[in-house]
Amino acid sequence: MTVLSAEQLSKQYNGTLALNNLNLSVDKGEVFCLLGQNGAGKTTTINLFLGFTAASSGKAMINGIEVHPNDSSTRQFVAYIPEIVQLYGNLNGIENLDFFSRLAGFKYAGAQLSSFLLKAGLQETAHRRSLSTYSKGMRQKVGIAIALAKNADVILMDEPTSGLDPKATDEFTRICKELAADGKAIFMATHDIFNAVNVGARIGIMKQGSLVHTLHSNEITANELQQLYLETI
């Protein structure tokens, strides 16, 4: 079942084409990784699915509903994890999760909030520590917990492993696979070729706003993908 799709999706900024007739789909339980240089159109694609900007032409669709700026009809289905998860440093993990859950219209007891954080991989000893003491990987886990609390069907991620050490990246990959196994659709913009092969079911390569290649990760090695990526860009 397709939960996220782009149909001839294009975006221009001041006459410059940032995204050119993008067609793609992501199914329930699938991780789709999008590779490309800075400026290739990855973040523009995410912003269109989030409704942060309007398409110049074509459609961005979530659960069969077209995404429009300032329209809440698709917002309930989507969670967003940026490269740097913006949380409140003066609050602890539980308090941050409670705050952002309430913003999304959900109210949970403390035990349920803890269960979301545990499912996201955050150790219980950190739940009531100030966010100012959290590493980037720990902040990412709170972001995942927020997506779980929101019960989002689609999780959009922009460079989620940037700045993570290998152990944290490996743990993040494991959590993403668990989310997919639970039926979440994950769309991830990344520069991390190795992680794309490891976590993604399918991988796309963008160049100058166009999706040039779409591959199944079980049909290509990280070295082969790296070579194709370098030849493409």
N, C-alpha and C positions, 0 to 999 in steps of 0.2 A: 504493500500500500504506500503510495507516494504521499509524503506530507509536506515536502518543500520542493518547489519547482520554479524555474525561470523559463519564460517563453518569449523568445526574440527580445530579450531585455537589453536596453541600451540606455546610456547616460552620457550627456554632454555637459561640460562645465565651460561656460564662456566660449563656446564654439569648439572646444577641444573634446574629442571623443574619448571618454574614460572607460566605457564598457560598450562592446559592439556585438549586438544580436546574440546574447548569451542564451543558450539552451542547456539546461541540466535538470536533474531530478535527484532527490534523496528520499529513500524509502524508510519506513519505520524500522528501527533496529539496525540502521546502516550508519557507518562513519565515512564521510566523504571528505578527503583532504585536498585542498586547493593550493598548489605551488605557483610561485611566480615572483619576479623581482619586485622591489618597491616601485609603485606606480603602474603595476600590471593590471590592476583593477580588482584585486582581492577585497580590499576594505570597502571599496565602492559597492561591490556585490553585497557584502554584509549589511552596509548601511541601507541599501534598498530593501532587503528582507526585513530589516528592523523598522522601516518606515521613517528613517531619519532624513531621507531625501526622496524626492519624487522621480520616477523614471521619465526619461525623455520619450521613450516608446517601449512597447512590450509590457510584459506583466511579471511581477514577483508574486508568487502564490504560497500561502501557508494553509494546509488542510483544505485546499480547494477554494480559498477565499483570497481575492486580490488584496495585496498590501497597499495602503495609501498613508501618506503622512497625516498625523493628527487623527488617526482612526483607530479606535481601540478594539475593533472586531478581530484582529489577528494577534494583538499584543498578549492576550491571555495564553496563547499556545507557545510562546517563545521566551527563552531565557538567553541572556548574552553574557559571555565571559570574555572581557577584553584582555589585552596583553598585561595591563596593570589593573587588578581588581580594586575599584575604589570603595574603601570601607572606612568606618570611623575609628581612628586610632585610640580615642579615649573610651571606646566601648570594648567589651570582650567578644569572643566568638558567638556565644549564645545571644548576647544583646544585639549584635549586628544582624544575625540571622532573624531574630524576632522583629527587628525594625523593618527590614526589607520584605519579610513575609507579610507584615501588616500593610505595607505599601501596596502589595499585590492583592490584598483583600483576604489574607489568610491569618488566622489566629491559632497558635499552637501552645500547648502546655510545654513546660521546660523539658520534660522527658522526651517528648516528640521532637523538639528542637535538637536535643542531644543525639537522638537516633539519626536525624538527617546528617549531622556533622560526622557521626561515626561511619555512616554509609559512604560519605564523601572522602573518608580516609583520614580524618583529623582525630588524633588521639585524644582520649577523654581528659587527660591532664591539661590540655590546652584550651578546653572549651570556655573556661572562665578566666583565662589570661587576657590581658590587654592586647588589642590588635597591634599596638606599637612594638610588641615583642615578636610578632609573627614574621617568618620568612615569606618570600614570594610564593613558594609552593604551598604553604599553609593558607595564605590568602586565596589562592586558586581553589583550595578545598572548600573554603567558606563560600566562594562563588558557585561551586558545584552544589553545595548544600542549599543555597538559595534557589537554584534551578529545580532541585528535588522538592523543596517546600512549595514551590509554585506549581509543581506537577506539570512542567512544560513538556510538550510533545517534541519540540525542536530546541536544540541547544546550539547556538552560534558561538564560535570561538575564534578570536583573532590573535594569532601568535601565542598560544597558551603556554608553550614550553620554552619560550625565549627567556634566557637567564636562569633556567632551572639546571641544577647539577644532574649528572646521569641517574643517580638514585631517585631523585624527585621526578625526573622525566619518566623513568620506568614505572613508578607508582602512579603517575598521572595517566600513563597509557593503560595500565591495568584498570583504573577506575573508569576510563572512557569505554573500554570493552565491556565492563559490567553494566554501564548505562545503556549501551547498545543492546546487550542481552536482555535488558528490561524493557526494550522496545523504544528507547529514545532515538531520534534521528539527530546525528551530530554533523554539523558542517563546520570544518576547521580550516582557516587560512593559516598557512605556515611556511617557514623556510626550511624546516627540519626534514630533510629527505629521508633519513633513516627512520625517524618516528612515523612519517607518513606511510612507509611500507609496513611498519610494525602494527600500526593502529587502524589504518584506513582499509575499508573494503574496496573502495575505488579511489583513484587519485586523478586529479585534473591538473594540467599545466597551462597557465595563462601567459600570454605575451601581448602587450600593448592593447589590452582590453578585450582580447579574443581568447576563447578556450581552444587551444591548439590540439591538445591530446587528452583523452580520457582512458584510463587503464585500470585493470583489475590488479590489486596488489599481489594476488597469488600467482600472477603470471610474469612478475618482474622482480629482480633482486634490487637491493639498494644501490649497488654499483651500476647496474644497468639503468636504473632510474636517474641516477646522478649524471650519467653520460648523456641520456636523452635530454635531460633538463639543460645541460650545458650547451648541447647542440641547438636546442630550441631558442634559448635566450640570446 
